[in-house]
Amino acid sequence: MSHMRHVLAIVNKELREYLLKPGSISWGLVFPLVFTLAFIVRFGDVDHLAPGLISISALFATTSFVSSSLIFERRLKTFERLLLAPIRYGEIVLAKVLVASLFGLMVSLITLVLVKYFMVYPVWNWPLTILFLILANVAFSAFGLYIALAVEKPINVMTWLNLLRLPMMFTSGAIESLTLFPRWFLVVGILTPMTYSVDGLRYSMLYYYDVVAPLYALLALILIATTFMALSVRRIKALY
């Protein structure tokens, strides 16, 4: 119980301090929603694009929130004070992933409501859609946390994140189906974490997938989340 209290205390602190930070609002909320609206205005019928647009929202929301909080903490040296508290590194990582996932889930649900209004077909399986949304946000949060820890200088975190996030929009099948590209490009898609979110949501919302079967997508998202959380704990130990 004490471990969970530690986690919830950090979550509460993060929500109060970083929810309205410029990085969280600009890249985490405004960009994905404006991007989604641009595609809705352009195409109107967004059924095939909907899973990709939701995944993009989740990716940018989670990674922007978790990186913004860590950037401020590392620059102000408050992260070091947190590490000196009687809290395990795993609890810190879990708390940061959890709070970023909550923020990402909020943004991706807003995106889902937007695209649902313009979709021709109804969502096929709502419980499975929510499950994939949760797993995607947790996986992206863990990914963003590790990148924010791996970059030596906090000021360069957003630059490195964008170098990874922007290509993922095109290598994951979020905008165009991976089946339209040469066969060798599928390897790039399989190595892209967001591919599993896109195909998982595509199946749960539209009852078909392009490259990755839903069971493999679900397992891959769990593996991505646990792997990057473990790497984040190791990175903290190496840094401090």
KAUR-V579622 format. One record per backbone hydrogen bond with DSSP energy under -1.0 kcal/mol. NH is the residue of the N-H (numbers start at 1). CO is the residue of the C=O. If there is no record, write none. Layout:
{{NH;CO} {NH;CO}}
//
This chain:
{{5;1} {6;2} {7;3} {8;4} {9;5} {10;6} {11;7} {12;8} {13;9} {14;10} {15;11} {16;12} {17;13} {18;14} {19;15} {21;18} {25;21} {26;22} {27;23} {29;25} {30;25} {31;26} {33;29} {34;30} {35;31} {36;32} {37;33} {38;34} {39;35} {40;36} {41;37} {42;38} {43;39} {44;40} {45;43} {50;46} {53;49} {54;50} {55;51} {56;52} {57;53} {58;54} {59;55} {60;56} {61;57} {62;58} {63;59} {64;60} {65;61} {66;62} {67;63} {68;64} {69;65} {70;66} {71;67} {72;68} {73;69} {74;70} {75;71} {76;72} {78;73} {79;73} {82;78} {83;79} {84;80} {87;85} {92;88} {93;89} {94;90} {95;91} {96;92} {97;93} {98;94} {99;95} {100;96} {101;97} {102;98} {103;99} {104;100} {105;101} {106;102} {107;103} {108;104} {109;105} {110;106} {111;107} {112;108} {113;109} {114;110} {115;111} {116;112} {117;113} {124;205} {125;204} {129;125} {130;126} {131;127} {132;128} {133;129} {134;130} {135;131} {136;132} {137;133} {138;134} {139;135} {140;136} {141;137} {142;138} {143;139} {144;140} {145;141} {146;142} {147;143} {148;144} {149;145} {150;146} {151;147} {156;153} {157;154} {160;156} {161;157} {162;158} {163;159} {164;160} {165;161} {166;162} {168;164} {169;165} {170;167} {171;167} {180;177} {181;178} {185;182} {186;183} {187;184} {189;185} {190;186} {191;187} {192;189} {195;192} {196;193} {198;194} {199;195} {200;196} {201;197} {202;198} {203;199} {204;200} {205;201} {206;202} {207;203} {217;213} {218;214} {219;215} {220;216} {221;217} {222;218} {223;219} {224;220} {225;221} {226;222} {227;223} {228;224} {229;225} {230;226} {231;227} {232;228} {233;229} {234;230} {235;231} {236;232} {237;233} {238;234} {239;235} {240;236}}
//
